[in-house]
Amino acid sequence: MAQVSVTINGRAYRMACDDGEEERLLGLGRRFDETISELRSSFGEIGDQRLTVMAGVMMTDMLSEAERRLKAMEAELSALRESREAALSRTAESQSELAGRVDEAAGRIEALAQELNKSVREEQG
C-alpha cells in the first residue's frame, strides 16, 4: 500500500492509497484544497473546521449534481438505444417488404416477357 502527503489548507496529511493511485489522490487533495482556498477568499477567516465542512458540503453538492446529470444522460442514452433498435427494425421490415415487391415485379416482368416471346413466335410462325 502506497502513502502520499496531501496538503489541505496549509497542513500536510499523510494518506494511504492503493499502489498506482498516488497521483489521483494528490489531484483530489489539490482540488479540495482549491475549494477551501476559494471559500476562504469569499468568506475570509471563518475557522478551519467551518471552511472544511463548507468545502465538503460544496463538493458533495457538485457530486450530487454530476450524479443527477449522469442518470439523466443514462436515461437519454437508453431511450436513444431503444429508438435506434426500433428504427433498425422498421428498416429491416421495409427492406423485406421492398424485396417482396421487387420479387413480385420481377415475376410480372418475367410473365410479360414470356407472353411477348409467345406473341412474337406466333407472329413469325
C-alpha atoms as one frame of an Amber mdcrd trajectory, in Angstrom:
protein
   0.000   0.000   0.000   1.398   3.388  -1.029   1.394   6.583   1.019   1.279
  10.199  -0.101   1.334  13.527   1.654  -1.640  15.703   0.740  -1.626  19.395
   1.674  -5.011  20.841   2.515  -5.462  24.319   3.926  -1.742  24.642   4.606
  -1.471  21.374   6.523   0.102  18.160   5.315  -1.807  14.921   5.786  -0.233
  11.521   5.192  -2.699   9.210   3.464  -2.583   5.613   2.318  -3.810   4.519
  -1.079  -3.547   1.575  -3.432  -0.366   1.303  -5.449  -0.669   3.354  -8.628
  -3.340   5.674  -7.155  -0.873   8.214  -5.753  -1.304  10.856  -8.463  -5.077
  10.525  -8.344  -5.135  11.052  -4.568  -2.770  14.022  -4.858  -5.021  15.537
  -7.522  -8.113  15.071  -5.366  -6.296  16.720  -2.470  -5.312  19.662  -4.673
  -8.888  20.055  -5.849 -10.238  20.007  -2.286  -7.560  22.498  -1.205  -8.536
  24.792  -4.109 -12.166  24.662  -2.969 -11.141  25.632   0.562  -8.995  28.478
  -0.831 -11.959  29.756  -2.901 -14.183  29.709   0.171 -11.515  31.447   2.255
 -11.230  34.212  -0.339 -15.037  34.581  -0.427 -15.736  34.421   3.302 -12.420
  35.337   4.934 -11.167  33.704   8.097 -14.154  31.836   9.468 -12.344  28.913
  11.064 -10.646  25.869   9.642 -13.328  23.427  10.679 -16.131  25.536   9.214
 -14.183  26.016   5.946 -13.581  22.276   5.722 -17.262  21.477   6.336 -18.365
  24.092   3.797 -15.909  22.718   1.221 -17.115  19.171   1.889 -20.758  20.179
   1.502 -19.959  22.174  -1.635 -18.109  19.266  -3.234 -20.872  16.863  -2.192
 -23.348  19.177  -3.912 -21.207  19.130  -7.053 -21.053  15.331  -6.888 -24.812
  15.103  -6.385 -25.432  17.333  -9.415 -22.991  15.278 -11.503 -24.770  12.080
 -10.445 -28.146  13.606 -11.349 -26.852  14.625 -14.764 -25.290  11.201 -15.285
 -28.609   9.481 -14.519 -30.379  11.823 -16.941 -27.790  11.090 -19.639 -28.046
   7.347 -18.987 -31.836   7.571 -19.370 -31.413   9.572 -22.584 -28.877   7.049
 -23.874 -31.275   4.211 -23.097 -34.090   6.000 -24.942 -31.791   6.635 -27.917
 -30.778   2.978 -27.990 -34.448   1.948 -27.958 -35.190   4.420 -30.767 -32.246
   3.071 -32.743 -33.449  -0.509 -32.306 -36.968   0.484 -33.384 -35.564   2.309
 -36.431 -33.413  -0.698 -37.359 -36.431  -2.959 -37.001 -38.545  -0.662 -39.205
 -35.711  -0.541 -41.747 -35.477  -4.330 -41.818 -39.249  -4.589 -42.259 -39.168
  -2.004 -45.068 -36.314  -3.806 -46.789 -38.156  -7.096 -46.523 -41.329  -5.526
 -47.916 -39.355  -3.881 -50.715 -37.646  -7.172 -51.567 -41.059  -8.835 -51.753
 -42.353  -6.139 -54.071 -39.249  -6.369 -56.269 -39.710 -10.163 -56.476 -43.361
  -9.651 -57.370 -42.461  -7.085 -60.043 -39.746  -9.394 -61.393 -42.339 -12.173
 -61.636 -44.691  -9.906 -63.563 -41.905  -8.777 -65.899 -40.915 -12.395 -66.492
 -44.550 -13.326 -67.237 -44.852 -10.357 -69.629 -41.588 -11.338 -71.319 -42.875
 -14.884 -71.803 -46.155 -13.574 -73.225 -44.254 -11.239 -75.518 -41.962 -14.051
 -76.686 -45.018 -16.254 -77.290 -46.702 -13.498 -79.310 -43.562 -12.909 -81.374
 -43.204 -16.628 -82.087 -46.853 -16.886 -83.108 -46.487 -13.933 -85.492 -43.349
 -15.409 -87.003 -44.636 -18.927 -87.197
